[in-house]
Amino acid sequence: MLILTSRCKYCGRELPTANYALPSHRPMLITLPCDCEQAKEEQAREQRRIDREDMSRVLREVWDRSNVPPRFSHVSADFDVARPLFDGRWLYICGKNGRGKTRSACQAAKAYLIRHVKRDVIPTPKGDRQGTMRCDLSFHFTEAQGLLSEVTSSWDTYGMSEAQVKSRWAGVDLLILDDFGKGVPSEWAAETLFDILNKRWAANNEKGQRTHKDRLTIITSQYEIGDIAERYKRAGNGTLSAMVSRLDGECEVRRIEGPDRRTAT
């Protein structure tokens, strides 16, 4: 039975109460919200505030585990740059040094993560959306040379094998691969990167259909895709041609021009 008690501070109507019990808990008496327009607006404002705080918390937790350099910890989300990711395509950001490629990649990643923050829905007498906000995507940042170094370090340790390291990187839902093409071109480096990127591409196109959510990759480089192919070709590397062909078809290219931000005053 409902018991009329306190009044709405907006319309003055008495507010009903009801018995409510969680599983394995004793029933308790709660006051139900008023359904007048002013009360609904206040509830909506409060829910938006809670959502903003919870989203910031979830994003911070995901970001802190990602290995993104500290200088990019507080970048704003850029939904325009992230548009290819929403369409299930990879993103290739190229330009000369100091043009903001890595910052742009992080801004795109943050926008994509925001779209994948969800709140669990738990029905209650006061309405839904009372559950925990979370993001189920795994996200990681690595420089291309750092990834290769991690693979080589597996040769001298009793931790993960080379295959396990490659599998771990191939399985990340959203990966930023920074400074692709940097370093001395070698057959081994090309084969290693191709192996990881090829597995990511295959997972993102399982049975010929894009998943629109998994194994997406943001690549930054000071080289155009064709320029990277030429560098490895001059080094006598034939493996990279297949990888470059794959990247050229899978990635949307975004070129960043303008002055060097590191030296601009």
ROKEPA-310224 format. One record per residue (C-alpha): residue number from 1; residue in one letter; x, y, z. Coordinates in Angstrom, 1 decimal, always signed. Layout:
# ROKEPA-310224
    k  r       x       y       z
  NUM  a       X       Y       Z
...
END
This chain:
# ROKEPA-310224
    k  r       x       y       z
    1  m    +0.0    +0.0    +0.0
    2  l    +1.2    +3.5    -0.8
    3  i    +1.5    +6.0    +2.0
    4  l    +1.4    +9.8    +1.3
    5  t    +4.1   +11.7    +3.1
    6  s    +6.3   +14.6    +2.0
    7  r    +5.4   +17.2    -0.6
    8  c    +7.0   +18.1    -4.0
    9  k    +8.9   +21.3    -3.6
   10  y    +7.7   +22.4    -7.1
   11  c    +4.0   +21.6    -7.3
   12  g    +3.2   +21.0    -3.6
   13  r    +1.7   +17.6    -4.2
   14  e    +2.2   +14.9    -1.6
   15  l    +4.8   +12.3    -2.6
   16  p    +3.9    +8.6    -2.3
   17  t    +6.2    +6.0    -0.7
   18  a    +6.5    +2.3    -1.4
   19  n    +8.1    -0.7    +0.0
   20  y   +11.2    -1.8    -2.0
   21  a   +13.6    -4.6    -1.4
   22  l   +16.8    -5.7    -3.2
   23  p   +17.5    -9.5    -3.4
   24  s   +18.5   -10.9    +0.0
   25  h   +17.7    -7.6    +1.7
   26  r   +14.8    -6.5    +4.0
   27  p   +12.2    -4.3    +2.4
   28  m   +12.6    -0.5    +3.0
   29  l   +10.3    +2.4    +2.6
   30  i   +11.3    +4.9    -0.2
   31  t    +9.8    +8.1    -1.4
   32  l    +8.8    +8.1    -5.0
   33  p    +9.6   +11.1    -7.2
   34  c    +7.0   +13.5    -8.3
   35  d    +5.9   +13.4   -12.0
   36  c    +5.4   +17.1   -12.5
   37  e    +7.4   +18.8   -15.2
   38  q    +9.7   +20.7   -12.9
   39  a   +10.6   +17.6   -10.9
   40  k   +11.3   +15.7   -14.1
   41  e   +13.6   +18.4   -15.3
   42  e   +15.5   +18.4   -12.0
   43  q   +15.9   +14.6   -12.2
   44  a   +17.1   +14.9   -15.8
   45  r   +19.7   +17.5   -14.8
   46  e   +20.9   +15.4   -11.9
   47  q   +21.2   +12.4   -14.1
   48  r   +23.2   +14.3   -16.7
   49  r   +25.6   +15.5   -14.0
   50  i   +26.0   +11.9   -12.7
   51  d   +26.6   +10.7   -16.3
   52  r   +29.3   +13.3   -16.9
   53  e   +31.1   +12.5   -13.7
   54  d   +30.8    +8.7   -14.3
   55  m   +32.0    +9.0   -17.9
   56  s   +35.0   +11.1   -16.9
   57  r   +35.8    +8.4   -14.3
   58  v   +35.5    +5.5   -16.8
   59  l   +37.5    +7.3   -19.5
   60  r   +40.2    +8.1   -17.0
   61  e   +40.5    +4.5   -16.0
   62  v   +40.7    +3.3   -19.6
   63  w   +43.2    +6.1   -20.5
   64  d   +45.4    +5.4   -17.5
   65  r   +45.8    +1.8   -18.6
   66  s   +46.5    +2.7   -22.3
   67  n   +50.2    +3.9   -22.1
   68  v   +49.3    +7.2   -23.8
   69  p   +52.1    +9.7   -23.1
   70  p   +51.2   +12.0   -20.2
   71  r   +51.3   +15.1   -22.4
   72  f   +48.2   +13.8   -24.2
   73  s   +46.3   +12.8   -21.0
   74  h   +43.8   +15.7   -21.3
   75  v   +43.2   +16.0   -25.0
   76  s   +39.7   +16.8   -26.1
   77  a   +37.6   +14.4   -28.2
   78  d   +37.5   +15.0   -31.9
   79  f   +34.5   +13.3   -33.4
   80  d   +35.2   +14.6   -36.9
   81  v   +38.7   +12.9   -37.0
   82  a   +37.2    +9.8   -35.5
   83  r   +34.5    +9.5   -38.2
   84  p   +36.3    +6.6   -40.1
   85  l   +36.5    +4.6   -36.8
   86  f   +32.7    +4.9   -36.4
   87  d   +32.4    +3.5   -39.9
   88  g   +34.6    +0.5   -39.1
   89  r   +37.7    +1.8   -41.0
   90  w   +41.2    +2.4   -39.8
   91  l   +42.8    +5.8   -39.7
   92  y   +46.2    +6.7   -41.1
   93  i   +47.4   +10.2   -40.0
   94  c   +50.5   +11.4   -41.7
   95  g   +52.6   +14.6   -41.8
   96  k   +56.0   +16.1   -41.0
   97  n   +57.4   +16.1   -37.5
   98  g   +55.7   +18.4   -35.0
   99  r   +52.4   +18.7   -36.9
  100  g   +50.2   +17.2   -34.2
  101  k   +49.7   +13.7   -35.6
  102  t   +49.9   +12.0   -32.2
  103  r   +47.6   +14.5   -30.6
  104  s   +45.1   +14.1   -33.4
  105  a   +45.2   +10.3   -33.0
  106  c   +44.5   +10.6   -29.2
  107  q   +41.6   +12.9   -29.9
  108  a   +40.1   +10.5   -32.3
  109  a   +40.6    +7.6   -29.8
  110  k   +38.9    +9.5   -27.0
  111  a   +35.9   +10.3   -29.3
  112  y   +35.6    +6.6   -30.2
  113  l   +35.8    +5.5   -26.5
  114  i   +33.2    +8.0   -25.5
  115  r   +30.8    +6.4   -28.0
  116  h   +31.4    +3.1   -26.3
  117  v   +30.8    +4.1   -22.7
  118  k   +27.6    +2.4   -21.6
  119  r   +25.5    +2.4   -18.4
  120  d   +24.1    -0.8   -17.1
  121  v   +20.3    -0.6   -16.7
  122  i   +18.8    -1.8   -13.5
  123  p   +15.0    -1.4   -13.1
  124  t   +14.0    +0.3    -9.9
  125  p   +10.8    +2.1    -8.6
  126  k   +12.6    +5.4    -9.3
  127  g   +13.3    +4.5   -13.0
  128  d   +16.1    +2.9   -14.9
  129  r   +19.8    +4.0   -15.6
  130  q   +20.9    +3.3   -12.1
  131  g   +23.6    +0.9   -13.0
  132  t   +27.4    +1.3   -13.3
  133  m   +28.9    +3.1   -16.3
  134  r   +31.6    +1.2   -18.0
  135  c   +33.6    +0.8   -21.2
  136  d   +34.2    -2.8   -22.4
  137  l   +36.8    -1.9   -25.1
  138  s   +40.5    -2.4   -24.6
  139  f   +42.6    +0.5   -25.8
  140  h   +46.4    +0.8   -26.0
  141  f   +49.0    +3.2   -27.3
  142  t   +52.5    +2.1   -28.6
  143  e   +55.2    +3.5   -30.8
  144  a   +56.0    +1.1   -33.6
  145  q   +59.6    +0.8   -32.4
  146  g   +58.4    +0.1   -28.9
  147  l   +56.2    -2.7   -30.1
  148  l   +59.1    -4.3   -32.0
  149  s   +61.3    -3.9   -29.0
  150  e   +58.7    -5.8   -26.9
  151  v   +58.7    -8.6   -29.4
  152  t   +62.5    -8.9   -29.4
  153  s   +62.6    -8.8   -25.6
  154  s   +60.5   -11.9   -25.5
  155  w   +63.5   -13.8   -27.0
  156  d   +65.6   -13.4   -23.8
  157  t   +62.9   -13.8   -21.1
  158  y   +60.8   -16.6   -19.7
  159  g   +57.6   -14.5   -19.9
  160  m   +55.5   -14.3   -22.9
  161  s   +56.7   -15.9   -26.2
  162  e   +57.0   -13.9   -29.4
  163  a   +53.7   -15.4   -30.6
  164  q   +52.0   -14.4   -27.3
  165  v   +53.3   -10.8   -27.6
  166  k   +52.0   -10.6   -31.2
  167  s   +48.7   -12.1   -30.2
  168  r   +48.3    -9.6   -27.4
  169  w   +48.8    -6.6   -29.7
  170  a   +46.6    -8.2   -32.4
  171  g   +43.8    -8.5   -29.8
  172  v   +43.5    -4.9   -28.6
  173  d   +40.1    -3.5   -29.6
  174  l   +41.5    +0.0   -30.3
  175  l   +45.2    +0.5   -31.0
  176  i   +47.3    +3.6   -31.7
  177  l   +50.4    +2.7   -33.5
  178  d   +52.6    +5.8   -33.4
  179  d   +55.5    +6.7   -35.7
  180  f   +55.0    +3.9   -38.2
  181  g   +57.9    +3.6   -40.6
  182  k   +60.4    +5.1   -38.2
  183  g   +63.8    +3.3   -37.9
  184  v   +65.9    +1.2   -40.2
  185  p   +63.7    -0.8   -42.6
  186  s   +64.3    -4.5   -42.2
  187  e   +62.6    -7.7   -43.4
  188  w   +62.0    -8.8   -39.8
  189  a   +60.4    -5.5   -38.8
  190  a   +58.1    -5.5   -41.8
  191  e   +57.1    -9.2   -41.3
  192  t   +56.4    -8.6   -37.6
  193  l   +54.3    -5.5   -38.1
  194  f   +52.5    -7.2   -41.1
  195  d   +51.7   -10.2   -39.0
  196  i   +50.1    -8.1   -36.2
  197  l   +48.3    -5.7   -38.5
  198  n   +47.1    -8.5   -40.7
  199  k   +45.5   -10.4   -37.8
  200  r   +43.8    -7.2   -36.7
  201  w   +42.5    -6.6   -40.2
  202  a   +41.2   -10.1   -40.4
  203  a   +39.4    -9.9   -37.1
  204  n   +37.8    -6.6   -38.1
  205  n   +36.6    -8.2   -41.4
  206  e   +35.5   -11.6   -40.2
  207  k   +33.4   -13.4   -42.8
  208  g   +33.8   -10.4   -45.1
  209  q   +31.7    -8.1   -42.9
  210  r   +33.0    -5.3   -40.8
  211  t   +32.3    -5.5   -37.0
  212  h   +32.3    -1.7   -36.6
  213  k   +33.7    -2.1   -33.1
  214  d   +36.7    -4.4   -32.8
  215  r   +40.4    -4.3   -33.8
  216  l   +40.4    -0.8   -35.1
  217  t   +43.8    +0.8   -35.6
  218  i   +45.0    +4.4   -35.7
  219  i   +48.4    +4.8   -37.3
  220  t   +50.6    +7.9   -37.3
  221  s   +53.6    +8.4   -39.6
  222  q   +55.8   +11.1   -41.0
  223  y   +55.5    +9.1   -44.3
  224  e   +52.8    +8.7   -46.8
  225  i   +51.8    +5.0   -47.3
  226  g   +53.4    +4.9   -50.7
  227  d   +56.6    +6.5   -49.3
  228  i   +56.9    +3.7   -46.7
  229  a   +56.6    +1.1   -49.4
  230  e   +59.4    +2.8   -51.4
  231  r   +61.7    +2.9   -48.3
  232  y   +61.4    -0.8   -47.8
  233  k   +61.6    -1.5   -51.5
  234  r   +64.9    +0.2   -51.7
  235  a   +66.1    -1.9   -48.7
  236  g   +65.2    -5.0   -50.7
  237  n   +62.2    -5.9   -48.7
  238  g   +59.4    -7.6   -50.5
  239  t   +57.2    -8.4   -47.5
  240  l   +56.0    -4.8   -47.1
  241  s   +54.3    -4.5   -50.5
  242  a   +51.5    -6.8   -49.2
  243  m   +51.1    -4.8   -46.0
  244  v   +51.1    -1.4   -47.7
  245  s   +48.5    -2.7   -50.1
  246  r   +46.4    -3.8   -47.2
  247  l   +46.8    -0.4   -45.4
  248  d   +46.1    +1.5   -48.5
  249  g   +42.7    -0.2   -48.9
  250  e   +41.8    -0.4   -45.2
  251  c   +42.8    +3.1   -43.9
  252  e   +41.3    +6.5   -44.4
  253  v   +44.3    +8.8   -44.8
  254  r   +44.3   +12.2   -43.0
  255  r   +47.2   +14.5   -43.8
  256  i   +48.2   +17.2   -41.3
  257  e   +50.0   +20.2   -42.7
  258  g   +51.0   +23.5   -41.3
  259  p   +54.0   +24.8   -39.2
  260  d   +56.0   +22.7   -36.7
  261  r   +54.2   +23.1   -33.4
  262  r   +57.4   +22.2   -31.5
  263  t   +59.3   +25.2   -32.8
  264  a   +56.5   +27.7   -33.4
  265  t   +56.5   +30.6   -31.1
END
